[in-house]
Amino acid sequence: MVMDEERDEIGRGEEIVEQTPSPQEESNVVQELVGVIEMVAQFGDYRRTQKRECYNLVRRIKLLLPLFEELRDLESPFSEENIDCLCNLKKALIMAKKLLKTCNEGSKIYLALESEAITVRFHAIYEKLSHALDRLPYDELGISDEVQEQVELMCVQLRRARRRTDTQDIELAMDLMVVFSKRDDRNADSAIIERLGKKLDLHSVEDLKIETMAVKSLVRKKGGPNAENYQQIVDLLNKFKQIAGMEENNVLDDPVMPKMLAKSPSLMIPHEFLCPITLEIMTDPVIVASGQSYERESIKKWFDTNHRTCPKTRQTLPHLSLAPNYALKNLILQWCEKNNFQLPKKELPPCQESCSTDHQDEISSLVERLSFGQLEGQRKAAMKIRMLSKGSPENRILIANSGGIPPLVQLLSYPDSKIQEHAVTALLNLSIDDANKRLIAREGAIPAIIEVLQSGNVEARENSAAALFSLSMVDENKNIVGLSNGIPPLVDLLQNGTIRGKKDAATALFNLSLNLPNKTRAISAGIVAPLLQLLKDRNLGMIDEALSILLLIAAHPDGRQEIGQLSFIETLVDFIREGTPKNKECAASVLLELGSNNSSFILAALQFGVYEHLVEIAQCGTNRAQRKATALMQLMSKSEQIP
């Protein structure tokens, strides 16, 4: 998904770097190159979703400093050709600086939603840097062998980075999927929002203030017709604020945002929705390397006629990859719905929207090998499908349409641990697509996934838990998991798994326990003991997750009986006294649930000195914590447990 602001940013960057340098700039080009690297080195930390890519890029850029130092010490003047090569390198570094600045101070929510598009920009920079460095005449410039070897090593790393296909965090993708679900009872849940806030480092008041400014800056850069693109970002930001007890507001109400998408009597189609080649409204917009958007069919015809330039900007493209512009497509669909405008229908093969014929043939071949190949061939095919489905929404749809789900489900029962691991992970990736969730369950995958959860290798068990979480986004699948005896092995993973396994199990168990029968099953499976252990082992960083599940358990009579011990009440009071704002909120919520059903819990909490801390929370806690603390004090007063 690439928003118009992203395309504009790329476009503006290209306009700047393509200017011809003046004579004064040519004489200072080496100093300017050093200056760019020094500025990059000062950026500091980066957003979590792009942190590794940013640090890798900065590390590689710093390897160029010895080269520039030798160039600066040269006594002979540069030829025009050499200056041209250095200017090309400068353009690539400026592009890198712009992207790193975006990842340093941009909206964390925006960068998470746009992670795949940002990766495309990184790869474009690797291409430009590699090309610019390959053109440098090292011998003519008199560069030492040692520095040449260092630069050659960097070029090898750049080429390797261009081939790498790292994709977004699957857990993060699933959390975003939950938050933007249309079902209010799920997407408004505080535990899920809190977990996502931690992943994005948006759980403190200061973090959210900075994010608010970043989102406001993002909106102001474009405004106008693209305002609706950012509503998801603003909505999620306000959910984070609600959890932190901050005042909610709508950045899109800023007066600099004109409402240009209002229905007009003449029904003029916004020019951003028109393909620059055909001047017709786009039904399948894609983005090329220059950042411009085109109708997929039109730009493919342009490339098929041996063009290697952007039709609009006329610049030579570093690659011919196409990235779907989901944000623009959604905006076009919203506009069409508002204005009762019917998009033209095109007769396209099912796969043509997502991949080339060669790609379709590859996936079809892999699916066939899953069903009829030898063991080693099946293992390799499952691994390849796992990788193809990891980061590409189009591939997930294509694999399902090619019949890939049934053989993957069958492979779950194979007595080969690696095949099981690849198959269950591929199904996890495929389940990110909402339509695939039902297809996977319909093929009987849930009982087979539970078997892998019980007996698979470590990674297979972890990914099985994550797959059950993803599939349980569909309510009927919650029932299937419970009836298939999937709760006990999740509880076992919560108690005995790795840190990642515990987190996957906790996520799945929380979502499954929203279903009342599953809540009963979780209590019977002994979920309380590992949850209490998570509260004791604070180094795991799962206190809020444990308290959130305990809050669900406490709403059940059997659950209250399991957790209503003096030691647990004392633990809750400890978190209310000295925990994080979120710890205090969750602990107060659990205590209120327990105390509302049994006044002896209230008395025990008072004996452990909870009252004065509730007074403090009622004055300066999060909004939700204030409500819970006030309700607890009122309950204590009614129970005549305080003077």
C-alpha positions in Angstrom: 0.0 0.0 0.0 1.5 3.3 -1.1 -0.1 6.6 -0.4 0.0 9.6 -2.6 2.2 11.4 -0.1 4.8 8.7 -0.7 4.7 9.2 -4.4 5.0 13.0 -4.0 8.0 12.6 -1.7 9.8 10.5 -4.2 8.9 12.9 -7.0 10.1 15.9 -5.1 13.3 14.1 -4.3 13.9 13.3 -8.0 13.4 17.0 -9.0 16.0 18.1 -6.5 18.7 15.6 -7.3 18.3 15.8 -11.1 19.4 19.4 -11.2 22.7 20.1 -13.0 25.3 21.3 -10.5 26.9 24.8 -10.9 30.7 25.1 -11.2 30.9 26.1 -7.5 29.0 22.9 -6.6 31.3 20.8 -8.7 34.3 22.1 -6.9 32.8 21.3 -3.5 31.1 18.0 -4.5 33.4 15.9 -2.3 32.8 18.1 0.7 29.1 17.9 0.0 29.3 14.1 -0.1 31.0 14.0 3.3 28.4 16.5 4.6 25.5 14.2 3.5 27.1 11.3 5.4 27.7 13.4 8.5 24.0 14.5 8.5 22.9 10.9 8.1 25.1 9.9 11.1 23.2 12.4 13.3 19.8 11.0 12.8 20.1 8.6 15.7 17.3 6.1 16.2 14.8 4.9 13.6 11.2 3.6 13.6 11.1 0.0 14.7 9.5 -1.3 11.5 12.4 0.0 9.4 15.1 0.0 12.0 17.3 -2.9 10.7 17.1 -1.7 7.1 18.1 1.9 8.2 21.0 0.8 10.3 22.3 -1.5 7.5 22.1 1.4 5.0 23.8 3.9 7.4 26.6 1.3 8.1 27.2 0.9 4.4 27.1 4.6 3.7 29.7 5.2 6.4 32.1 2.8 4.5 32.4 5.5 1.9 34.1 8.0 4.2 37.7 6.7 3.5 37.0 7.0 -0.2 35.9 10.6 0.1 38.8 11.5 2.4 41.3 10.2 -0.3 39.4 12.2 -3.0 39.6 15.3 -0.8 43.4 14.9 -0.5 44.0 14.6 -4.2 46.0 17.5 -5.7 45.0 17.1 -9.3 41.7 18.5 -10.5 38.8 16.3 -11.4 37.8 15.8 -15.0 34.2 16.6 -16.1 33.5 12.9 -16.4 34.8 12.3 -12.8 32.7 15.1 -11.5 29.6 13.7 -13.3 30.2 10.3 -11.6 30.5 11.9 -8.2 27.4 13.9 -8.8 25.5 10.7 -9.6 26.8 9.3 -6.3 25.6 12.5 -4.5 22.1 12.1 -6.0 21.9 8.5 -4.6 23.1 9.6 -1.2 20.6 12.5 -1.0 17.8 10.0 -1.9 19.1 7.8 1.0 19.2 10.8 3.4 15.6 11.7 2.5 14.4 8.1 3.2 16.4 7.8 6.4 15.0 11.1 7.6 11.5 9.8 6.9 12.2 6.6 8.9 13.8 8.8 11.7 11.0 11.3 12.2 8.0 10.1 10.2 4.7 8.8 11.5 5.3 5.3 13.1 1.8 4.2 12.1 2.2 5.4 8.5 5.6 3.6 8.2 4.1 0.4 9.6 1.2 0.5 7.1 3.6 1.4 4.3 6.3 -1.1 5.2 6.4 -2.9 1.9 6.4 0.3 -0.1 9.3 1.7 2.1 11.2 -1.6 1.3 10.8 -0.9 -2.4 12.3 2.6 -1.8 15.3 1.1 0.0 15.9 -1.3 -2.9 15.7 1.6 -5.4 18.4 3.4 -3.4 20.6 0.2 -3.3 20.3 0.1 -7.1 21.3 3.8 -7.5 24.2 3.5 -5.1 25.5 0.4 -6.7 25.3 1.8 -10.2 27.0 5.1 -9.1 29.9 3.3 -7.4 30.4 0.9 -10.3 30.9 3.9 -12.6 33.7 5.5 -10.5 37.1 5.3 -12.3 39.1 4.3 -9.2 42.5 3.8 -11.0 42.2 7.2 -12.8 41.4 8.9 -9.5 44.3 7.2 -7.8 42.3 5.5 -5.1 44.3 3.1 -2.9 43.8 -0.7 -3.2 42.6 -0.9 0.4 39.8 1.6 -0.1 38.9 0.1 -3.5 38.5 -3.3 -1.8 36.3 -1.7 0.9 34.1 -0.1 -1.7 33.9 -3.3 -3.7 32.7 -5.1 -0.5 30.0 -2.5 -0.1 28.9 -3.0 -3.7 28.6 -6.8 -3.0 26.5 -6.0 0.1 24.3 -3.7 -1.9 23.6 -6.2 -4.6 22.8 -8.8 -2.0 20.5 -6.4 -0.2 18.6 -5.8 -3.5 18.0 -9.5 -3.9 16.8 -10.0 -0.3 13.1 -10.2 0.1 12.6 -9.3 3.8 9.0 -8.6 4.6 6.9 -7.1 7.3 6.6 -8.6 10.7 3.7 -11.2 10.5 2.7 -10.5 14.1 2.5 -6.8 13.4 0.5 -7.5 10.2 -2.0 -9.6 12.2 -2.3 -7.0 14.9 -3.0 -4.3 12.3 -5.5 -6.6 10.7 -7.3 -7.0 14.1 -7.3 -3.3 14.8 -8.8 -2.4 11.5 -11.4 -5.2 11.6 -14.9 -3.9 11.0 -16.2 -5.8 14.1 -16.3 -3.2 16.9 -16.1 -5.7 19.7 -12.7 -6.8 18.5 -11.0 -3.7 17.0 -11.8 -1.6 20.1 -10.3 -4.0 22.6 -7.7 -2.3 24.8 -5.4 -5.3 25.1 -5.0 -5.7 21.3 -4.4 -1.9 20.9 -1.9 -1.9 23.8 0.0 -4.8 22.2 0.2 -3.0 18.9 1.2 0.2 20.7 4.2 -1.6 22.2 5.3 -2.9 18.9 5.2 0.5 17.4 6.6 2.2 20.5 3.5 4.3 20.9 2.5 3.5 24.5 3.7 6.6 26.4 2.1 10.1 26.4 5.4 11.5 25.1 5.5 9.0 22.2 1.9 9.9 21.3 2.6 13.6 21.3 5.5 13.1 18.9 3.4 10.8 16.7 0.5 13.4 16.7 2.9 16.0 15.3 4.3 13.5 12.7 0.8 12.6 11.5 -0.2 16.3 11.4 2.9 17.0 9.3 2.1 14.1 7.1 -1.4 15.4 6.4 -0.3 19.0 5.9 2.2 17.9 3.2 -0.6 16.8 1.0 -4.0 17.7 2.4 -6.8 18.3 -0.1 -8.0 15.3 -2.1 -5.8 12.8 -0.2 -7.1 13.6 3.3 -9.3 10.5 3.4 -6.3 8.3 2.9 -5.1 9.1 6.4 -8.3 8.4 8.3 -7.1 5.0 9.3 -3.9 6.5 10.7 -5.8 9.1 12.7 -8.3 6.6 14.0 -5.6 4.3 15.2 -3.7 7.2 16.8 -6.8 8.2 18.7 -7.2 4.6 20.0 -3.6 4.7 21.3 -4.5 8.0 23.0 -7.5 6.6 24.6 -5.5 3.7 26.1 -2.9 6.3 27.4 -5.6 8.5 28.8 -5.0 11.4 26.4 -7.6 13.6 24.8 -8.6 12.4 21.4 -8.7 14.7 18.4 -9.0 14.5 14.6 -6.0 15.7 12.8 -8.0 15.8 9.6 -10.2 18.6 11.0 -7.2 21.0 10.6 -8.2 24.1 8.7 -5.4 23.5 6.1 -7.3 20.5 4.9 -9.8 21.5 2.2 -12.5 19.0 1.4 -12.0 18.6 -2.3 -13.6 15.2 -2.6 -17.2 16.4 -2.0 -19.7 15.5 -4.6 -19.9 18.1 -7.3 -22.9 18.7 -9.6 -20.7 18.2 -12.7 -19.1 15.0 -11.2 -15.6 15.8 -12.4 -13.3 12.9 -11.7 -10.3 14.1 -9.6 -7.2 14.1 -11.9 -5.3 12.0 -9.4 -7.6 9.1 -10.2 -6.8 9.3 -14.0 -4.1 7.2 -15.5 -1.5 9.6 -17.1 -1.4 7.3 -20.2 -5.0 6.7 -21.0 -6.6 9.6 -19.0 -9.2 7.1 -17.8 -10.1 6.4 -14.2 -7.9 3.7 -12.8 -9.3 0.4 -11.6 -6.0 -1.2 -10.7 -3.5 1.5 -9.9 0.2 0.5 -9.5 3.3 2.5 -8.7 6.5 2.5 -10.8 10.0 3.2 -9.5 9.6 7.0 -10.1 6.7 7.1 -7.7 4.1 7.8 -10.3 0.9 5.8 -10.5 -0.6 4.2 -13.6 -3.3 1.7 -14.6 -1.6 -1.7 -14.5 -2.6 -2.8 -18.0 -1.4 0.5 -19.5 2.0 0.7 -17.9 2.6 -3.0 -18.7 1.9 -2.3 -22.4 4.3 0.6 -22.2 7.1 -1.6 -20.7 6.3 -4.4 -23.2 7.1 -2.1 -26.0 10.7 -1.8 -24.7 10.3 1.5 -22.9 12.4 1.9 -19.8 11.3 5.3 -18.7 8.4 6.8 -16.7 5.9 8.1 -19.2 5.1 11.2 -17.1 8.5 12.3 -15.8 10.5 10.8 -18.7 13.2 9.7 -16.3 14.9 6.3 -16.8 13.6 3.8 -14.3 16.1 1.8 -12.2 13.8 -1.2 -12.4 10.4 -2.2 -13.9 8.8 -3.6 -10.7 5.1 -2.6 -10.1 3.7 -2.1 -6.6 -0.1 -2.1 -6.1 -1.3 1.3 -4.8 -4.0 0.0 -2.4 -4.5 3.4 -0.8 -5.3 5.1 -4.1 -7.5 2.2 -5.2 -9.5 2.4 -1.9 -9.8 6.2 -2.3 -11.1 5.7 -5.9 -13.6 3.1 -4.7 -14.8 5.4 -1.8 -15.2 8.3 -4.3 -17.2 6.1 -6.7 -19.5 4.9 -3.9 -20.1 8.5 -2.7 -20.9 9.7 -6.2 -22.7 6.6 -7.5 -20.1 6.2 -10.2 -19.7 2.8 -11.8 -16.1 1.8 -12.6 -15.5 0.3 -16.0 -15.3 -3.5 -15.9 -12.4 -5.2 -17.6 -12.2 -8.8 -18.7 -9.0 -10.0 -17.1 -7.8 -13.5 -16.1 -8.0 -14.0 -12.4 -4.3 -13.9 -11.9 -3.5 -10.9 -14.2 -4.1 -8.4 -11.5 -1.4 -9.8 -9.3 1.4 -11.4 -11.3 2.8 -12.3 -14.6 2.0 -15.5 -16.4 5.4 -16.9 -15.6 4.8 -16.3 -11.9 1.4 -18.0 -12.1 3.0 -21.0 -13.8 5.6 -21.2 -11.0 3.0 -21.2 -8.3 0.9 -23.8 -10.2 4.0 -26.0 -10.6 4.7 -25.7 -6.9 1.2 -26.6 -5.9 1.4 -29.7 -8.2 4.7 -30.7 -6.5 3.0 -30.4 -3.1 0.4 -33.0 -4.1 2.3 -35.4 -6.3 6.1 -34.9 -5.8 8.6 -36.9 -3.8 9.3 -36.1 -0.2 12.3 -33.8 -0.9 10.4 -32.1 -3.7 7.4 -31.5 -1.4 9.6 -30.1 1.3 11.2 -27.6 -1.1 7.9 -26.7 -2.7 6.3 -26.1 0.8 9.3 -23.9 1.7 9.0 -21.9 -1.5 5.3 -21.3 -1.0 6.0 -20.3 2.5 8.4 -17.6 1.3 6.1 -16.5 -1.6 3.2 -16.0 0.8 5.1 -14.2 3.4 5.0 -10.7 2.1 2.8 -10.5 -1.0 -1.0 -10.1 -0.7 -1.3 -11.0 -4.4 0.6 -14.2 -3.9 -1.6 -15.2 -1.0 -4.6 -14.9 -3.3 -3.0 -16.6 -6.2 -1.8 -19.6 -4.1 -5.3 -20.0 -2.8 -6.9 -19.7 -6.3 -4.3 -22.2 -7.6 -5.5 -24.8 -5.1 -2.6 -24.6 -2.8 -4.5 -24.8 0.5 -5.7 -28.4 0.4 -2.2 -30.0 -0.2 -0.7 -27.7 2.5 -3.3 -29.0 4.9 -2.5 -32.6 4.0 1.2 -32.0 4.5 0.5 -31.0 8.2 0.0 -34.7 8.9 3.3 -35.8 7.3 5.8 -37.4 9.7 8.5 -34.9 8.7 9.1 -31.9 11.0 10.4 -29.5 8.4 7.5 -30.2 6.0 5.1 -29.6 8.9 6.9 -26.4 9.8 6.8 -25.0 6.2 3.2 -26.1 5.7 1.8 -24.5 8.9 3.8 -21.3 8.4 2.6 -21.1 4.8 -1.0 -21.5 6.1 -0.3 -18.8 8.7 0.9 -16.4 5.9 -2.1 -17.3 3.7 -4.5 -16.7 6.6 -3.7 -13.0 6.7 -6.1 -12.7 3.8 -9.6 -12.7 5.2 -11.1 -14.8 2.5 -8.4 -17.4 3.0 -9.3 -17.8 6.7 -12.6 -19.5 5.8 -11.0 -21.5 3.0 -8.3 -22.9 5.3 -10.9 -23.8 8.0 -13.2 -25.4 5.4 -10.4 -27.8 4.4 -10.2 -29.1 8.0 -6.9 -27.4 8.7 -7.6 -26.4 12.3 -7.5 -29.9 13.9 -4.3 -30.6 11.8 -2.7 -27.3 13.0 -3.5 -28.3 16.6 -1.7 -31.6 16.1 1.4 -29.7 14.9 1.0 -27.4 17.9 1.2 -30.5 20.1 4.0 -32.5 18.5 5.9 -30.2 16.0 9.3 -28.7 16.3 9.7 -25.4 18.2 9.2 -23.1 15.3 6.3 -25.1 14.0 4.5 -25.0 17.4 5.0 -21.2 17.6 3.6 -20.6 14.1 0.8 -23.0 14.8 -0.3 -20.8 17.7 0.0 -17.7 15.5 -2.1 -19.5 12.8 -4.8 -20.3 15.3 -4.9 -16.7 16.4 -5.2 -15.5 12.8 -7.9 -18.0 12.0 -9.8 -17.2 15.2 -10.5 -13.7 13.8 -13.5 -15.5 12.2 -16.0 -16.2 15.0 -17.0 -19.6 13.9 -13.4 -20.6 13.9 -13.2 -19.9 17.6 -15.7 -22.6 18.2 -13.8 -25.0 15.9 -10.6 -24.5 17.8 -12.3 -25.1 21.1 -14.2 -28.2 20.0 -11.0 -29.6 18.4 -9.3 -29.5 21.8 -7.0 -26.7 20.8 -7.0 -24.8 24.1 -4.8 -27.3 26.2 -1.8 -27.3 23.9 -1.9 -23.5 23.8 -1.9 -23.4 27.5 1.1 -25.8 27.5 2.9 -23.5 25.1 2.1 -20.5 27.3 3.7 -22.4 30.2 6.6 -24.2 28.6 7.4 -22.4 25.3 10.1 -20.0 24.3 9.4 -16.2 24.8 8.1 -16.0 21.3 6.0 -19.1 21.9 4.5 -17.7 25.0 3.6 -14.5 23.2 2.0 -16.4 20.3 0.1 -18.5 22.8 -1.1 -15.6 24.9 -2.3 -13.7 21.8 -4.2 -16.8 20.6 -5.7 -17.6 24.1 -6.8 -14.0 24.6 -8.7 -13.9 21.3 -10.2 -17.4 21.8 -11.3 -16.6 25.4 -13.6 -13.9 24.1 -15.8 -17.0 23.4 -17.5 -18.1 26.6 -17.2 -21.9 26.1 -13.5 -21.4 25.3 -13.1 -19.4 28.5 -14.4 -22.4 30.4 -12.0 -24.7 28.5 -9.0 -22.5 29.2 -9.8 -22.5 32.9 -10.1 -26.3 32.9 -6.8 -26.6 31.0 -5.0 -24.8 33.8 -4.4 -21.4 32.2 -4.3 -19.6 35.5 -1.0 -21.0 36.7 1.1 -20.0 33.7 -0.6 -16.5 33.8 0.4 -16.0 37.4 3.9 -17.1 36.6 4.1 -14.5 33.9 3.2 -11.9 36.5 6.1 -13.1 38.7 8.7 -13.2 35.8 8.6 -9.5 34.9 11.7 -9.9 32.6 9.5 -11.5 30.0 7.6 -8.2 29.5 4.2 -9.9 29.4 2.5 -8.5 32.4 -0.2 -6.6 30.5 -0.9 -9.6 28.3 -1.3 -11.8 31.4 -3.5 -9.3 33.2 -5.7 -8.8 30.2 -6.4 -12.6 29.9 -6.9 -12.7 33.7 -9.5 -10.0 33.3 -11.5 -12.3 30.9 -11.0 -15.3 33.3 -12.2 -13.3 36.3 -15.5 -12.7 34.6 -16.2 -16.5 35.0 -17.1 -18.0 38.3 -14.6 -20.8 38.0 -12.0 -18.3 37.0 -12.6 -16.2 40.1 -12.3 -19.3 42.2 -8.9 -20.2 40.6 -7.3 -16.8 40.9 -9.0 -15.4 44.0 -6.1 -16.2 46.4 -4.5 -13.8 48.9 -1.2 -14.0 47.1 -2.8 -12.9 43.9 -4.6 -10.0 45.5 -1.3 -8.9 46.9 0.3 -9.1 43.5 -2.5 -6.9 42.0 -2.0 -4.3 44.8 1.8 -4.3 44.0 1.1 -3.5 40.3 -1.5 -0.8 41.4 1.2 0.7 43.6 4.3 0.6 41.5 3.4 -0.7 38.0 3.4 1.2 34.7 0.3 3.2 33.9 -1.0 0.3 31.8 -0.1 -2.2 34.6 -2.1 -0.1 37.1 -5.1 0.1 34.7 -5.1 -3.7 34.1 -4.6 -4.6 37.7 -7.4 -2.2 38.9 -9.7 -3.7 36.2 -9.0 -7.3 37.4 -9.5 -6.3 41.1 -12.8 -4.5 40.3 -14.1 -7.6 38.5 -13.1 -9.9 41.4 -14.4 -7.5 44.1 -17.7 -6.9 42.3 -18.5 -10.6 42.9 -16.9 -11.2 46.2 -16.4 -8.5 48.9 -13.7 -10.5 50.6 -11.3 -9.6 47.8 -12.0 -6.0 48.5 -11.2 -6.5 52.2 -8.0 -8.3 51.3 -6.9 -5.5 49.0 -7.5 -2.9 51.7 -5.4 -4.9 54.1 -2.6 -4.8 51.6 -2.9 -0.9 51.5 -4.5 -0.4 48.1 -6.8 2.5 49.0 -4.2 5.4 48.9 -2.9 4.2 45.6 -6.4 4.1 44.1 -6.9 7.7 45.2 -3.7 8.6 43.3 -4.8 6.7 40.2 -8.2 8.3 40.3 -6.4 11.7 40.1 -3.6 11.1 37.6 -4.0 7.6 36.0 -5.1 6.8 32.4 -8.8 7.6 31.7 -9.7 3.9 32.0 -7.6 3.5 35.1 -9.3 6.5 36.7 -12.7 5.0 36.0 -11.7 1.7 37.5 -10.1 3.2 40.5 -13.2 5.4 41.2 -15.5 2.4 40.8 -13.4 0.4 43.2 -13.5 3.1 45.9 -17.2 3.4 45.5 -17.5 -0.4 45.8 -15.4 -0.2 49.0 -17.6 2.5 50.4 -20.8 0.6 49.7 -19.3 -2.5 51.2 -18.6 -0.5 54.3 -15.0 -1.6 54.1 -13.6 1.9 54.6 -14.4 4.5 57.2 
